[in-house]
């Protein structure tokens, strides 16, 4: 396959070769690349580029969506938290692969994706009931991400999911308890369960999530400044979720664990152990998050 070499500057060359015709649009596709060196080196690079220019398009035309989903998951999942990997794995195996797995990547259209959204909303659950808007939007996000990876690999030249219309998100009304209700709850629990009372005070004053509170250690508390640091979060861990297991990094050997999986350095070890259920508690490191509380309240609560 022939191409052209155009000099752009001293020892700078632009290579351009014909990359085939897009079967969906009928338009010609040109592949370009800029290299540095002599003209002889640029011509050698041109021959290499010409040999590979149409390979990606051929792969996209002969690869199914099931293969793309598997390969994109294998590449991306190493960067994800275990919970994210399990959720995406479940979406691929239960929603995407059964519905569009046999479709070739280059043949997947926006129409097909919109029809998938409608089908999931009507009877997408295993029992035939409709799937929620949030669930359908998560399916769309996984599919769009896989197709974006196919674009980076140049298997396709446009992402049909970007033009699709997933159902709009539904606003969720959050009704936090009134201050008087929180005060009544704290008063009720105060003499009955001191550990739970402490948990509720931390939740009310910091706004931290449950997992962050369960992972809170004494080393994260600074009574002098009245601040708490939330670098970790505790999560319940199931060995299997969906059709395939996803591995989680082992717990650090330098951190002791009790028989219930809790960390003795935690402020709320009993709750951390109960959160484990039938499995151990895993501590997931997060970017540092700080919450400053009133120093006087913090001193009283942590005594």
SEVO-718954 format. One record per residue (C-alpha): residue in three letters; y, x, z. Coordinates in steps of 0.02 Angstrom, whole numbers, padded with zeros to 5 digits, always signed. Example, Ala and Ser with C-alpha at 12.3 -4.5 7.8 and 13.67 -1.06 7.14 Angstrom:
! residues 2
ala-00225+00615+00390/ser-00053+00684+00357/
! end
This chain:
! residues 303
unk+00000+00000+00000/unk+00167+00074-00053/unk+00327+00082+00047/unk+00498+00161+00050/unk+00580+00304+00144/unk+00769+00297+00172/unk+00869+00433+00256/unk+00980+00369+00395/unk+01050+00532+00461/unk+01007+00714+00487/unk+00818+00719+00509/unk+00813+00530+00533/unk+00714+00418+00414/unk+00684+00231+00401/unk+00509+00182+00341/unk+00478+00011+00265/unk+00314-00061+00203/unk+00253-00233+00149/unk+00156-00316+00291/unk+00081-00465+00202/unk+00126-00648+00186/unk+00138-00765+00333/unk+00011-00903+00296/unk+00113-01030+00395/unk+00282-01004+00315/unk+00235-00918+00152/unk+00368-00785+00182/unk+00341-00602+00152/unk+00340-00492+00304/unk+00408-00314+00306/unk+00369-00185+00438/unk+00498-00051+00473/unk+00500+00103+00582/unk+00623+00245+00614/unk+00556+00423+00631/unk+00633+00595+00652/unk+00582+00754+00563/unk+00574+00819+00386/unk+00551+00712+00232/unk+00372+00774+00217/unk+00337+00716+00395/unk+00418+00548+00359/unk+00308+00522+00205/unk+00154+00561+00309/unk+00210+00432+00437/unk+00239+00307+00296/unk+00058+00324+00238/unk-00004+00292+00415/unk+00111+00142+00435/unk+00054+00069+00268/unk-00128+00080+00322/unk-00100-00019+00482/unk+00042-00138+00432/unk-00069-00286+00393/unk-00204-00258+00524/unk-00116-00357+00661/unk-00092-00507+00548/unk-00278-00504+00503/unk-00327-00497+00687/unk-00218-00647+00727/unk-00295-00746+00584/unk-00474-00711+00639/unk-00457-00714+00830/unk-00481-00875+00927/unk-00371-00934+01068/unk-00516-00910+01188/unk-00519-00725+01145/unk-00331-00710+01160/unk-00331-00795+01330/unk-00466-00678+01394/unk-00384-00520+01330/unk-00209-00566+01386/unk-00277-00613+01559/unk-00365-00445+01570/unk-00204-00353+01530/unk-00086-00454+01640/unk-00193-00496+01792/unk-00190-00317+01858/unk-00005-00345+01899/unk-00029-00511+01987/unk-00064-00560+02165/unk-00243-00621+02194/unk-00187-00801+02215/unk-00094-00798+02049/unk-00246-00724+01962/unk-00359-00859+02032/unk-00241-00998+01980/unk-00220-00931+01803/unk-00408-00903+01788/unk-00438-01084+01837/unk-00311-01149+01709/unk-00389-01046+01570/unk-00567-01098+01609/unk-00536-01282+01647/unk-00389-01332+01538/unk-00351-01213+01395/unk-00519-01142+01337/unk-00607-01313+01327/unk-00463-01392+01231/unk-00398-01258+01112/unk-00516-01111+01136/unk-00594-01131+00963/unk-00426-01133+00871/unk-00376-00973+00782/unk-00220-00893+00854/unk-00125-00901+00688/unk-00172-01084+00666/unk-00109-01147+00833/unk+00046-01255+00804/unk+00178-01336+00911/unk+00104-01505+00865/unk-00064-01455+00938/unk+00018-01395+01098/unk+00120-01555+01119/unk-00038-01657+01091/unk-00123-01553+01226/unk+00019-01593+01347/unk+00001-01779+01311/unk-00188-01774+01330/unk-00176-01687+01498/unk-00047-01811+01560/unk-00157-01959+01511/unk-00328-01901+01572/unk-00325-01715+01605/unk-00415-01711+01772/unk-00602-01688+01787/unk-00620-01869+01845/unk-00520-01932+01697/unk-00362-01966+01796/unk-00191-01906+01735/unk-00135-01732+01782/unk+00031-01713+01870/unk+00188-01654+01782/unk+00185-01493+01883/unk+00004-01458+01834/unk+00041-01483+01649/unk+00192-01370+01659/unk+00085-01234+01738/unk-00040-01250+01595/unk+00104-01233+01473/unk+00170-01078+01561/unk+00000-00991+01551/unk-00017-01035+01366/unk+00161-00978+01325/unk+00132-00813+01415/unk-00030-00780+01318/unk+00056-00817+01152/unk+00200-00704+01201/unk+00072-00565+01223/unk+00003-00604+01050/unk+00179-00581+00982/unk+00194-00412+01066/unk+00029-00365+00985/unk+00101-00433+00820/unk-00043-00553+00797/unk+00086-00690+00769/unk+00270-00681+00725/unk+00331-00834+00821/unk+00276-00920+00980/unk+00232-01103+00947/unk+00236-01140+01134/unk+00422-01097+01140/unk+00460-01248+01030/unk+00341-01366+01122/unk+00403-01497+01245/unk+00311-01495+01410/unk+00349-01644+01523/unk+00513-01621+01617/unk+00496-01571+01798/unk+00509-01711+01924/unk+00637-01688+02063/unk+00556-01676+02234/unk+00652-01752+02377/unk+00645-01642+02531/unk+00679-01729+02697/unk+00695-01601+02835/unk+00689-01668+03013/unk+00853-01702+03099/unk+00911-01580+03235/unk+00875-01712+03367/unk+00697-01731+03303/unk+00670-01543+03307/unk+00737-01535+03484/unk+00622-01676+03538/unk+00472-01590+03460/unk+00512-01424+03545/unk+00532-01511+03712/unk+00366-01601+03690/unk+00271-01442+03646/unk+00357-01326+03771/unk+00243-01357+03920/unk+00086-01396+03820/unk+00064-01246+03705/unk+00178-01095+03724/unk+00111-01008+03568/unk+00140-01162+03460/unk+00312-01181+03539/unk+00354-01004+03486/unk+00290-01039+03310/unk+00401-01193+03295/unk+00555-01101+03360/unk+00531-00962+03233/unk+00505-01088+03094/unk+00660-01187+03140/unk+00776-01038+03166/unk+00723-00926+03023/unk+00666-01047+02888/unk+00518-00931+02853/unk+00361-00995+02771/unk+00202-01022+02869/unk+00115-00871+02795/unk+00263-00760+02837/unk+00263-00819+03017/unk+00076-00790+03035/unk+00096-00614+02968/unk+00242-00571+03083/unk+00207-00418+03190/unk+00294-00354+03346/unk+00351-00203+03246/unk+00451-00324+03136/unk+00556-00385+03284/unk+00720-00304+03333/unk+00784-00385+03492/unk+00936-00270+03497/unk+01006-00342+03336/unk+00924-00512+03348/unk+00835-00493+03181/unk+00662-00518+03110/unk+00587-00431+02959/unk+00458-00522+02852/unk+00373-00387+02746/unk+00201-00471+02745/unk+00125-00643+02734/unk-00044-00707+02790/unk-00148-00808+02668/unk-00313-00898+02679/unk-00442-00810+02570/unk-00586-00895+02478/unk-00718-00788+02397/unk-00725-00900+02244/unk-00599-01016+02165/unk-00656-01100+02006/unk-00790-01030+01893/unk-00759-00845+01922/unk-00720-00728+02067/unk-00560-00628+02078/unk-00562-00472+02185/unk-00431-00436+02318/unk-00392-00259+02378/unk-00483-00221+02541/unk-00393-00225+02706/unk-00323-00056+02760/unk-00452+00033+02867/unk-00316+00096+02984/unk-00270-00081+03041/unk-00391-00153+03170/unk-00450-00332+03151/unk-00523-00453+03276/unk-00684-00547+03245/unk-00585-00697+03180/unk-00494-00590+03051/unk-00327-00589+03143/unk-00218-00440+03175/unk-00194-00398+03360/unk-00019-00332+03319/unk+00034-00504+03258/unk+00150-00608+03365/unk+00041-00761+03334/unk-00136-00691+03322/unk-00221-00854+03372/unk-00139-00953+03234/unk-00175-00815+03109/unk-00358-00825+03156/unk-00362-01015+03144/unk-00278-01009+02974/unk-00426-00911+02910/unk-00544-01060+02922/unk-00715-00996+02873/unk-00648-00837+02793/unk-00542-00689+02846/unk-00353-00684+02845/unk-00280-00571+02712/unk-00107-00496+02734/unk-00008-00493+02573/unk+00139-00373+02565/unk+00299-00447+02497/unk+00472-00377+02461/unk+00564-00359+02627/unk+00644-00520+02684/unk+00758-00526+02836/unk+00810-00671+02943/unk+00943-00652+03077/unk+00933-00768+03226/unk+01043-00793+03375/unk+01010-00647+03492/unk+01009-00756+03648/unk+00886-00881+03573/unk+00779-00740+03508/unk+00767-00656+03678/unk+00719-00819+03761/unk+00592-00868+03629/unk+00503-00700+03625/unk+00481-00683+03812/
! end
